[in-house]
Amino acid sequence: MHKLNEVLSVIDSYIGGSQWFVFLLLGTGIFFTIYLKFPQFRYLTYSLRIVRGKFDKEGDQGDTSHFQALTTALSGTVGTGNIAGVALAIHLGGPAALFWMLVTAALGMTTKFVEVTLSHKYREVAQDGSISGGPMYYMKNRLNMKWLAVIFAIATVLSSFGTGSLPQINSISSSLFETFGINHMLSGGILAVLLGFVIIGGIKRIAQVTSRLVPLMAIIYFMGAVAVIFYNYENIIPSLGAIFGDVFTGTAAMGGFLGGSIAFAFNRGVNRGLFSNEAGQGSAPIAHAAARAHEPVSEGLVALLEPFIDTIIICSLTGLVLLSSGVWTEKHDNQFQESDLVVLSGHYSEQNDADVVALHDYLMGENDLPLYNGTLQVENGIIADQPTILHARSVAEDVRVWVNDQLYSGQVTFNNGKLVNDQQFKLSGKSLMHSAPLTTIAFTRSWFGDYGKYIVSIGLLMFAFSTAISWSYYGDRAITYLFGSGKVIYYHIIYVIGFFLASFTDTTIIWTLSGITIALMTIPNLFGILALSKEMKNEVKSFWKEYANRFPGEKVPKG
């Protein structure tokens, strides 16, 4: 299994994890932003009116309202990335990474607008009478590329497990166990039953659940985040200054943070931004295709709100929570993860400027430092003559070695800076933290105190569970396209069983596979919408003509 994961990681590095993929996504957003004359800014107020039903027409065909389609798609994008992804981006690139997340979201608003419009235009009525849509339908019906549509649909089914089901319940069950001590299998079993009850009801029941769940989870998270930010009000202006001020300089070393470069902030911010709102991936158009609308552009305008809400609002809140609380530069007690651990040969001090520069350059990949090879003596958990241990990109302190929850005495061996773990050693100590655990600590820095961690746990539960619900529908429509609506029930059964099993098993390989399948969804989708750019522009012109005729007293955007 480990070997397979390594092979998949190499494949992913050439596809989804590569620079060209990031620039393809960004480039598509930039192209449509200029080609359609900045619709994310000019049309935003109209989007808000349409989601409230202003453009609705009696007899519009569809299974959901505009608002329900928006919340269903949002529940698929607002997930662990909003809690864990932002923390990881700042941990890797510093505050400027949040700036690039916001820029990416602004461009993603246009990409989402285009992909949803075109997918809605070419949707179909399935055998069971429900609406079925998504990029695979315009690939088949407009581009006459059935083979490309099949690739997209297969990738969507795989992504529904790799993005929407297995990692989500794994995050939920781990969070519930750490916070409340609830057994992984118990939480997985209860939530699997609830998931099955929701998704077997189809898009109408899914829409009913998400239209209530999304506003609720947004309000709870918003209140908790605002409490942290205003509790640390003196740090609000400095935090904003760091987000925008470090863009062209990089972030200097402070506390346990060893500094971030301009390139690293850009790379991590763009990467996390793209995968937070899923703009260009082609997933959200599947939900929006079910909306009641006679004019595809009207639903595209509704979708334009998604990256705005998901990234510009929610991710910004998370970022300000992390920065204003100061936890991102602090070292915290934690159990070390092997993937974040490396032992250097020699001793480096954070009090020595030359050492800090050397460590910074090493972490940025700009130079190499010698890695430790050999055996060290341990007494009562303390390593004698301990070389520099890096964990989570920081110099670890108060390091202890454990075996079976007991402080260890004996020898530990390292090979190329990595622990040779033949006795199941565990290392603990103080270091920087990232992802959901860092956000959890940040939420305790308010009037709520330690109770703040429950906001994150509840947020993770609702965010991740709603993501699993929405992605079940995306996979459902892909199966409908590939095999017909009669085979969907078998997909639902496998989806729920997999959801349960992932609550107590390792999903690392699934995360790696999802990186590949996301790319296999995104690349055909971007190719398709770029090929139909002229048609998109004509659709926009046609929409505004109808809008002007129906509402003659209102000012209508040009072009």
C-alpha positions in Angstrom: 0.0 0.0 0.0 2.9 2.3 0.9 4.5 1.7 -2.5 1.2 2.3 -4.3 0.9 5.6 -2.5 4.4 6.6 -3.6 3.6 5.8 -7.2 0.3 7.9 -7.0 2.2 10.8 -5.4 4.7 10.8 -8.3 1.8 10.9 -10.8 0.1 13.6 -8.9 3.3 15.7 -8.8 3.2 15.8 -12.6 -0.5 16.6 -12.9 -2.4 18.3 -10.0 0.6 19.1 -8.0 2.5 20.8 -10.9 3.1 24.5 -11.6 1.6 24.2 -15.1 -1.7 23.0 -13.6 -1.9 26.0 -11.2 -1.1 28.4 -14.1 -3.7 26.7 -16.3 -6.4 27.4 -13.6 -5.2 30.9 -12.9 -4.8 31.7 -16.6 -8.3 30.5 -17.4 -9.7 32.8 -14.7 -7.6 35.8 -15.9 -8.7 35.2 -19.5 -12.4 35.1 -18.8 -12.2 38.0 -16.3 -10.7 40.2 -19.1 -12.8 38.7 -21.9 -16.1 39.2 -20.1 -15.0 42.6 -18.6 -14.7 41.7 -14.9 -18.1 40.2 -14.3 -17.3 39.3 -10.7 -17.4 43.0 -9.8 -19.9 44.4 -12.3 -22.5 41.6 -11.8 -22.3 41.0 -8.1 -25.3 43.0 -7.0 -27.4 41.3 -9.7 -26.3 37.9 -8.4 -27.7 38.8 -5.0 -31.1 39.8 -6.6 -31.3 36.6 -8.7 -30.6 34.3 -5.8 -33.6 35.9 -4.0 -35.8 35.0 -7.0 -35.9 38.2 -9.0 -35.4 36.7 -12.4 -37.6 33.6 -11.8 -40.3 32.8 -14.4 -43.4 30.7 -13.9 -42.8 27.3 -15.5 -39.0 27.3 -15.1 -37.8 23.7 -15.3 -35.6 22.3 -12.5 -35.5 20.4 -9.2 -34.3 23.1 -6.8 -34.5 26.9 -6.3 -31.5 29.2 -6.9 -30.9 29.4 -3.2 -31.0 25.6 -2.7 -28.6 25.1 -5.7 -26.2 27.6 -4.2 -26.3 26.1 -0.7 -25.8 22.6 -2.1 -22.8 23.7 -4.1 -21.5 25.7 -1.1 -21.8 22.7 1.1 -19.5 20.9 -1.2 -16.9 23.6 -1.2 -17.2 24.9 2.4 -15.4 22.1 4.2 -12.3 21.2 6.1 -10.3 23.4 3.7 -11.8 26.5 5.2 -10.6 25.4 8.7 -7.5 23.3 8.0 -6.5 24.6 4.5 -6.1 28.2 5.5 -4.0 27.3 8.6 -1.8 25.1 6.3 -1.4 27.9 3.8 -0.3 30.5 6.5 1.9 27.9 8.2 3.7 27.3 4.9 3.8 30.8 3.3 3.0 33.3 6.0 0.3 35.9 6.0 0.8 36.8 2.3 -0.5 33.4 1.4 -4.0 34.6 2.4 -3.7 37.6 0.0 -3.1 35.1 -2.9 -6.0 33.0 -1.7 -8.2 36.1 -2.1 -6.9 36.9 -5.5 -7.4 33.4 -6.6 -11.0 33.5 -5.3 -11.7 36.7 -7.2 -10.6 35.0 -10.5 -12.4 31.9 -9.5 -15.7 33.8 -9.4 -15.5 34.3 -13.1 -14.5 30.7 -13.8 -17.4 29.5 -11.8 -19.7 31.8 -13.6 -18.7 30.4 -17.0 -18.6 26.7 -16.1 -22.1 26.8 -14.4 -23.7 28.8 -17.3 -22.5 26.4 -20.0 -23.3 23.2 -17.9 -26.8 24.5 -17.2 -27.5 25.2 -20.9 -26.7 21.7 -21.9 -28.4 19.8 -19.0 -30.8 16.9 -19.7 -33.8 15.1 -18.1 -32.7 11.7 -16.8 -34.7 8.5 -17.1 -36.3 9.0 -13.7 -37.5 12.5 -14.6 -34.8 14.3 -12.6 -32.5 16.9 -14.0 -29.0 15.8 -14.8 -26.3 18.2 -15.7 -22.6 19.0 -15.5 -19.6 19.5 -17.8 -20.0 16.0 -19.2 -23.2 17.1 -20.9 -21.8 20.0 -22.8 -18.8 17.9 -23.7 -21.2 15.4 -25.3 -23.9 17.6 -26.6 -21.9 20.6 -27.8 -18.3 19.6 -28.3 -19.2 16.1 -29.5 -16.4 14.6 -27.4 -18.1 11.7 -25.6 -14.7 10.2 -24.7 -13.8 13.4 -22.8 -17.2 13.3 -21.1 -16.6 9.7 -20.0 -13.1 10.7 -18.5 -14.7 13.5 -16.6 -17.6 11.4 -15.3 -15.3 8.6 -14.1 -13.0 11.1 -12.4 -16.1 12.7 -10.7 -17.1 9.3 -9.3 -13.6 8.7 -7.9 -13.4 12.2 -6.6 -16.7 11.8 -4.8 -14.9 9.2 -2.6 -11.5 10.9 -2.6 -12.8 14.4 -1.8 -16.3 14.1 -0.5 -16.7 10.9 1.4 -13.7 9.1 2.9 -11.4 11.9 4.0 -14.3 13.9 5.4 -15.6 11.3 7.8 -12.0 10.5 8.8 -11.5 14.2 9.8 -14.9 14.2 11.6 -14.3 11.0 13.6 -10.8 12.0 14.6 -12.0 15.5 15.7 -14.9 14.0 17.7 -12.6 11.5 19.4 -10.0 14.1 20.3 -12.6 16.6 21.6 -15.3 14.5 23.1 -13.7 11.0 23.3 -16.3 9.5 21.0 -15.3 6.1 19.5 -14.4 6.4 15.8 -16.6 3.5 14.7 -19.6 4.8 16.7 -19.5 8.3 15.2 -18.9 6.8 11.7 -21.9 4.4 12.1 -24.3 7.1 13.3 -23.3 9.6 10.6 -23.3 6.9 7.9 -27.0 6.2 8.7 -27.8 9.9 8.6 -25.9 10.2 5.3 -27.8 7.3 3.7 -31.2 8.8 4.8 -30.3 12.1 3.2 -28.8 11.0 -0.1 -31.3 8.3 -0.9 -34.0 11.1 -1.1 -32.2 12.6 -4.1 -31.4 16.2 -4.9 -34.7 17.5 -3.4 -34.0 16.1 0.0 -30.3 17.0 -0.3 -31.3 20.6 -1.2 -33.7 20.8 1.8 -30.9 19.7 4.2 -28.2 21.9 2.8 -30.4 25.0 2.6 -30.8 24.7 6.4 -27.4 23.3 7.3 -25.2 25.8 5.4 -26.7 29.0 6.9 -26.6 27.4 10.4 -22.9 26.3 10.1 -21.9 29.7 8.6 -23.6 31.6 11.5 -21.9 29.5 14.2 -18.5 29.7 12.6 -18.9 33.5 11.9 -19.8 34.2 15.5 -16.9 32.2 16.9 -14.4 33.8 14.5 -15.6 37.4 15.1 -15.3 36.7 18.9 -11.6 35.7 18.5 -10.8 38.6 16.2 -12.3 41.3 18.4 -10.9 39.8 21.6 -7.5 40.4 20.0 -8.6 43.7 18.5 -5.1 45.3 18.9 -3.7 42.8 16.4 -6.4 43.4 13.6 -4.5 46.3 11.9 -1.1 44.6 12.1 -2.6 41.4 10.8 -4.1 43.2 7.8 -0.8 45.0 7.3 1.0 41.6 7.2 -1.4 40.1 4.7 -0.9 42.9 2.2 2.5 44.2 3.3 4.3 40.9 2.9 3.2 40.2 -0.6 6.2 41.7 -2.3 8.8 41.2 0.5 8.0 37.8 2.0 7.5 37.2 5.7 10.4 37.7 8.1 11.2 35.1 10.8 9.2 35.7 14.0 8.6 33.5 17.0 8.9 29.9 15.9 8.1 30.8 12.2 11.4 30.8 10.2 10.2 33.1 7.5 8.4 32.7 4.2 9.4 33.7 0.6 7.3 35.6 -2.0 7.3 32.5 -4.2 6.2 30.2 -1.4 3.4 32.5 -0.3 2.2 32.7 -3.9 2.4 29.0 -4.5 0.7 27.9 -1.3 -2.0 30.7 -1.3 -3.0 29.9 -4.9 -3.0 26.2 -4.3 -5.2 26.4 -1.2 -7.4 29.0 -2.8 -8.1 26.9 -5.9 -9.0 23.8 -4.0 -11.0 25.7 -1.4 -13.6 27.0 -3.8 -13.2 24.3 -6.5 -13.5 26.9 -9.3 -12.8 25.2 -12.6 -13.1 21.7 -11.3 -16.6 21.2 -12.7 -18.2 19.9 -9.6 -20.5 22.9 -8.7 -22.1 23.0 -12.1 -23.6 19.6 -11.4 -25.5 21.0 -8.4 -26.4 24.2 -10.3 -27.7 22.3 -13.3 -30.7 21.2 -11.2 -31.8 24.8 -10.5 -35.1 26.1 -11.8 -34.1 28.6 -14.4 -34.9 29.2 -18.1 -31.8 31.4 -18.7 -28.4 29.6 -18.0 -26.6 32.9 -17.3 -29.0 33.6 -14.4 -27.7 30.4 -12.6 -24.1 31.3 -13.6 -24.6 34.6 -11.7 -25.8 32.7 -8.7 -22.7 30.5 -8.8 -20.5 33.6 -9.0 -21.3 34.1 -5.3 -19.7 30.8 -4.2 -16.0 31.7 -4.2 -17.0 35.1 -2.7 -18.7 33.4 0.3 -16.4 30.4 0.5 -13.0 32.0 0.2 -13.3 35.8 0.4 -15.5 35.7 3.5 -15.0 32.4 5.4 -11.3 31.8 4.6 -10.6 35.5 5.4 -12.2 35.1 8.8 -10.2 32.0 9.5 -7.0 33.8 8.4 -7.7 36.8 10.7 -8.4 34.4 13.6 -5.0 32.8 13.1 -3.1 36.0 12.6 -4.8 38.1 15.3 -4.5 35.4 17.9 -0.8 35.0 17.2 -0.9 31.2 17.3 0.7 30.7 13.9 4.1 31.8 15.2 3.9 30.0 18.6 5.2 26.6 19.5 2.7 24.3 21.1 2.9 20.9 22.8 2.0 18.2 20.4 2.7 14.7 19.2 5.1 14.8 16.2 3.9 13.4 12.9 6.6 11.5 11.0 5.8 13.2 7.7 6.6 16.6 9.4 9.7 15.4 11.1 13.4 15.7 10.0 16.6 15.5 12.0 19.6 17.6 10.9 23.2 16.8 11.5 24.5 19.5 13.8 23.0 22.2 16.0 21.2 25.3 14.8 19.9 28.1 17.1 17.0 30.4 16.5 19.0 33.0 18.4 21.7 33.0 15.7 20.8 35.0 12.6 23.1 33.0 10.3 21.4 29.7 11.5 17.9 31.2 10.9 18.9 32.1 7.4 20.3 28.6 6.7 17.1 27.0 8.1 14.9 29.3 6.1 16.7 28.6 2.9 16.6 24.9 3.6 12.8 25.0 4.2 12.3 27.0 1.0 14.2 24.4 -0.9 16.9 26.9 -1.8 19.8 25.0 -0.2 20.5 21.6 1.4 21.6 20.9 5.0 23.2 17.7 6.1 20.7 15.2 7.5 21.5 13.0 10.5 22.5 9.4 10.1 23.2 7.2 13.1 22.1 6.2 16.5 21.4 8.4 19.6 21.1 7.4 23.2 17.8 8.1 25.1 17.4 8.2 28.8 13.9 8.7 30.3 12.7 10.0 27.0 15.4 12.6 26.7 17.8 12.4 23.7 21.5 12.8 24.8 23.4 15.4 22.7 20.3 16.0 20.6 21.0 17.4 17.1 18.5 19.9 15.7 15.1 18.3 15.1 12.7 20.1 12.8 9.0 19.5 13.2 6.3 21.3 11.2 9.0 23.6 9.7 10.2 24.8 13.1 13.0 23.9 15.6 11.4 21.5 18.0 11.9 22.0 21.8 11.5 19.8 24.9 11.6 16.6 22.7 10.6 13.4 24.4 10.7 9.8 23.0 7.9 7.4 23.9 7.1 3.7 23.3 3.6 2.4 24.3 2.8 5.6 26.1 5.9 5.2 28.3 9.0 7.4 28.3 11.7 5.4 26.5 15.2 4.6 27.5 17.6 3.0 25.0 18.7 3.9 21.5 17.0 5.5 18.5 18.3 5.3 14.9 17.9 7.9 12.2 18.5 7.3 8.5 18.7 10.4 6.2 17.1 12.5 8.9 14.1 10.2 9.3 13.3 8.0 12.3 13.8 4.3 11.9 10.6 3.3 13.6 11.1 -0.4 14.3 9.8 -0.1 17.8 6.8 2.2 17.1 8.5 5.2 18.7 6.5 8.4 19.2 8.1 11.8 19.6 6.5 14.7 21.3 7.5 18.2 22.2 6.9 21.9 21.3 6.8 23.0 17.7 4.7 25.0 15.3 1.3 23.5 14.4 -0.8 23.6 11.2 -4.1 22.6 9.7 -7.2 22.0 12.0 -5.3 21.7 15.3 -3.8 25.2 14.8 -7.3 26.7 14.1 -8.6 24.8 17.2 -6.0 26.5 19.4 -6.7 29.9 17.8 -10.4 29.6 18.7 -9.5 29.3 22.4 -8.0 32.8 22.3 -11.3 34.6 23.0 -13.9 35.1 25.7 -14.9 31.5 25.1 -11.6 30.2 26.4 -11.2 26.4 26.1 -14.8 26.2 25.0 -13.7 27.7 21.7 -12.4 24.3 20.6 -16.0 23.1 20.5 -16.8 25.6 17.8 -14.1 24.2 15.6 -15.2 20.6 16.3 -18.8 21.4 15.5 -17.8 23.4 12.5 -15.7 20.5 11.2 -18.6 18.1 11.8 -21.1 20.3 9.9 -18.7 21.4 7.1 -17.3 17.9 6.4 -20.7 16.2 6.7 -22.3 18.6 4.3 -19.4 18.1 1.9 -20.1 14.4 1.9 -23.8 15.0 1.2 -23.1 17.3 -1.8 -20.4 15.1 -3.3 -22.7 12.1 -3.2 -24.9 14.0 -5.6 -22.0 14.8 -7.9 -21.1 11.1 -8.1 -24.8 10.2 -8.4 -25.1 12.4 -11.6 -21.9 11.0 -13.0 -23.2 7.4 -12.5 -26.4 8.5 -14.2 -24.5 9.8 -17.2 -22.4 6.6 -17.5 -24.9 3.9 -16.7 -28.4 5.4 -16.3 -30.4 6.3 -13.2 -31.2 2.7 -12.5 -27.6 2.0 -11.3 -27.5 4.9 -8.9 -28.8 2.9 -5.9 -25.7 0.7 -6.0 -23.4 3.7 -6.0 -25.3 5.1 -2.9 -24.8 1.8 -1.1 -21.1 1.7 -1.8 -20.8 5.4 -0.9 -22.3 5.0 2.5 -20.4 1.8 3.3 -17.1 3.5 2.3 -18.1 6.5 4.4 -18.4 4.2 7.5 -15.2 2.3 6.9 -13.2 5.4 6.5 -14.1 6.6 9.9 -11.6 4.2 11.5 -9.1 3.3 8.7 -6.2 5.2 7.1 -7.3 7.3 4.1 -3.8 8.6 3.1 -3.9 6.8 -0.2 -7.4 8.2 -0.9 -6.1 11.8 -0.4 -3.3 11.1 -2.9 -5.7 9.6 -5.4 -8.1 12.5 -5.1 -5.3 14.9 -6.2 -5.1 13.0 -9.5 -8.9 12.7 -10.0 -9.4 16.4 -9.3 -7.0 17.2 -12.0 -8.7 14.7 -14.4 -12.0 16.6 -13.8 -10.4 20.1 -14.0 -8.3 19.8 -17.2 -11.2 18.6 -19.5 -13.5 21.2 -18.0 -11.1 24.1 -18.5 -10.5 22.9 -22.1 -14.2 22.8 -22.7 -15.1 26.2 -21.4 -12.2 27.8 -23.2 -13.3 26.2 -26.4 -16.8 27.7 -25.9 -15.7 31.2 -24.8 -17.4 32.9 -27.8 -20.6 31.1 -27.1 -20.4 32.2 -23.4 -20.1 35.8 -24.5 -23.1 35.5 -26.7 -25.1 34.0 -23.8 -24.2 36.9 -21.6 -25.4 39.4 -24.2 -28.7 37.5 -24.7 -29.3 37.5 -20.9 -28.9 41.2 -20.5 -31.2 41.9 -23.4 -33.9 39.8 -21.8 -33.2 41.4 -18.4 -33.6 44.9 -19.9 -36.9 43.9 -21.5 -38.3 42.5 -18.3 -37.1 45.3 -16.1 -37.1 48.4 -18.3 -36.6 50.8 -15.4 -33.3 49.2 -14.3 -29.8 50.1 -15.4 -28.2 47.1 -17.2 -24.5 46.4 -17.6 -23.0 46.8 -21.0 -21.5 43.7 -22.7 
